[in-house]
Amino acid sequence: MRNLRRLTLFDNELTGPIPPEIGNMGNLTELWIFDNELTGPIPPELANMQNLEDIFVFDNELTGQIPPELADMQSLQQLDVARNGLTGPVPPEVGGIRLLRTLSLTGNPLAGPLPETLTRATLDRFHWNDTDLCAPTDDAFQEWLNSIDDHQGNVNCSSATAPAVGASVN
């Protein structure tokens, strides 16, 4: 299946983890495995697929953190991980995905301030509502956030709820 370009297995009630071996499918451009009952972490091996443009894994039961290795995917344009059980902060590396246009994090127990590095991404769609994430309040970040056409999420960080951008947490 080395020449397979699209893997569309959505709405099939698939269970179990995403096999890390999918990362060996080097010609894959679309990975659509949403609306199943997949569990476990998002395998960092997905970053091996340098031609992958779309990752749609929303509406599953995935857990763990968003792998920072996904930032190595320089063809990635759409990353939709909405409505899973993903935790932790958004990795700052995500801002380095140069072609990323869609980022959907909605409905995960992700927490903390959105990384300043996201401002390097030219997003057309950014959904982060129904999470415990918050937006830095500095002018540059707010201006970037307001420039996104389809933006859903509106909680700003306060000094009481999140560390100042660039501050170290002990």
C-alpha positions as CSV (number, residue, x, y, z in Angstrom):
1,M,0.0,0.0,0.0
2,R,3.0,2.3,-0.5
3,N,1.2,4.1,-3.4
4,L,-2.0,4.7,-1.4
5,R,-2.8,8.5,-1.4
6,R,-6.0,8.6,0.7
7,L,-7.0,6.5,3.7
8,T,-10.6,7.2,4.5
9,L,-12.0,5.0,7.2
10,F,-14.4,7.4,8.9
11,D,-17.6,6.5,10.7
12,N,-16.8,2.8,10.9
13,E,-16.8,2.2,14.7
14,L,-13.1,1.2,14.5
15,T,-11.6,0.5,17.9
16,G,-8.1,0.3,19.4
17,P,-5.1,2.5,18.8
18,I,-4.0,4.1,15.6
19,P,-1.2,1.8,14.3
20,P,2.1,3.6,14.2
21,E,2.9,1.7,11.0
22,I,0.6,4.1,9.2
23,G,3.6,6.4,9.4
24,N,5.3,4.2,6.8
25,M,2.7,5.1,4.1
26,G,4.9,7.8,2.6
27,N,2.6,8.8,-0.3
28,L,-0.5,9.3,1.8
29,T,-1.9,12.8,1.4
30,E,-5.2,12.4,3.3
31,L,-5.7,10.5,6.6
32,W,-9.4,10.6,7.4
33,I,-10.1,8.3,10.4
34,F,-12.6,10.4,12.2
35,D,-15.9,9.4,13.9
36,N,-14.7,6.0,15.2
37,E,-13.8,4.7,18.6
38,L,-10.0,4.9,18.3
39,T,-8.1,5.1,21.6
40,G,-4.6,5.9,22.8
41,P,-2.2,8.5,21.7
42,I,-1.7,10.1,18.3
43,P,1.4,8.2,17.1
44,P,4.4,10.5,16.5
45,E,5.2,8.2,13.6
46,L,2.6,10.1,11.6
47,A,5.3,12.8,11.2
48,N,7.1,10.4,8.8
49,M,4.5,11.0,6.2
50,Q,6.0,14.1,4.5
51,N,3.3,14.2,1.8
52,L,0.4,14.2,4.3
53,E,-1.8,17.3,3.9
54,D,-4.9,16.4,6.0
55,I,-5.2,14.7,9.4
56,F,-8.8,14.3,10.4
57,V,-9.0,12.3,13.7
58,F,-11.8,14.1,15.3
59,D,-14.6,12.4,17.2
60,N,-12.6,9.5,18.6
61,E,-11.4,8.7,22.1
62,L,-7.7,9.6,21.6
63,T,-5.7,10.5,24.7
64,G,-2.3,12.0,25.5
65,Q,-0.7,15.1,24.1
66,I,-0.5,16.4,20.6
67,P,2.8,15.1,19.4
68,P,5.3,17.9,18.7
69,E,6.8,15.8,15.9
70,L,3.8,16.8,13.8
71,A,5.6,20.1,13.2
72,D,8.0,18.2,11.0
73,M,5.2,17.7,8.5
74,Q,5.8,20.5,6.1
75,S,2.9,19.5,3.7
76,L,0.3,19.5,6.5
77,Q,-2.5,21.9,5.8
78,Q,-5.3,20.7,8.0
79,L,-5.1,19.2,11.5
80,D,-8.4,18.4,13.1
81,V,-8.2,16.6,16.5
82,A,-11.5,17.9,17.9
83,R,-13.6,16.1,20.5
84,N,-11.1,13.6,21.8
85,G,-9.5,13.3,25.2
86,L,-6.2,15.1,24.4
87,T,-4.5,16.8,27.3
88,G,-1.6,19.2,28.0
89,P,-0.7,22.4,26.3
90,V,-0.5,23.0,22.5
91,P,3.1,22.2,21.6
92,P,4.8,25.4,20.5
93,E,6.2,23.5,17.5
94,V,2.7,23.5,15.9
95,G,3.3,27.2,15.0
96,G,6.1,26.1,12.7
97,I,4.0,24.1,10.3
98,R,4.3,26.5,7.4
99,L,1.4,25.4,5.3
100,L,-1.1,24.8,8.1
101,R,-4.4,26.5,7.4
102,T,-6.9,24.6,9.6
103,L,-6.3,23.8,13.3
104,S,-9.3,22.4,15.3
105,L,-8.7,21.6,18.9
106,T,-12.4,21.9,20.1
107,G,-13.7,19.7,22.9
108,N,-10.4,18.4,24.3
109,P,-9.3,19.0,27.9
110,L,-6.2,20.8,26.5
111,A,-5.0,23.5,29.0
112,G,-2.8,26.5,29.3
113,P,-1.9,29.5,27.2
114,L,-1.8,29.2,23.5
115,P,1.8,29.3,22.4
116,E,3.1,32.6,20.9
117,T,4.6,30.6,18.1
118,L,1.1,30.0,16.6
119,T,1.3,33.6,15.2
120,R,3.7,32.2,12.6
121,A,0.9,30.1,11.2
122,T,-1.4,31.6,8.5
123,L,-4.6,30.0,9.7
124,D,-7.9,30.4,7.9
125,R,-9.7,28.3,10.5
126,F,-8.9,28.0,14.2
127,H,-11.3,26.3,16.6
128,W,-10.2,26.0,20.3
129,N,-13.6,26.5,22.0
130,D,-14.7,24.0,24.7
131,T,-11.1,23.6,26.0
132,D,-9.1,25.0,29.0
133,L,-6.8,26.9,26.6
134,C,-6.5,30.7,26.8
135,A,-5.1,33.3,24.5
136,P,-2.2,35.6,25.5
137,T,-3.4,39.2,25.8
138,D,-0.5,41.0,24.2
139,D,-1.4,43.1,21.2
140,A,0.5,41.0,18.6
141,F,-1.2,37.8,19.6
142,Q,-4.7,39.4,19.7
143,E,-4.2,41.0,16.3
144,W,-3.2,37.6,14.8
145,L,-6.2,35.9,16.4
146,N,-8.5,38.6,15.1
147,S,-7.1,38.1,11.6
148,I,-8.4,34.5,11.3
149,D,-11.5,34.3,9.2
150,D,-13.1,31.3,11.0
151,H,-12.1,31.6,14.6
152,Q,-14.0,29.9,17.5
153,G,-12.6,30.4,21.0
154,N,-12.5,33.6,23.1
155,V,-10.9,33.0,26.5
156,N,-8.1,35.4,27.2
157,C,-5.4,34.5,29.8
158,S,-5.3,36.5,32.9
159,S,-2.4,36.7,35.3
160,A,-4.5,34.7,37.8
161,T,-5.1,31.8,35.4
162,A,-1.9,31.5,33.4
163,P,1.8,32.5,33.6
164,A,2.9,35.5,31.7
165,V,4.1,34.7,28.2
166,G,7.8,33.9,28.4
167,A,7.7,33.4,32.2
168,S,9.1,30.2,33.7
169,V,6.9,28.0,35.8
170,N,8.5,26.3,38.8
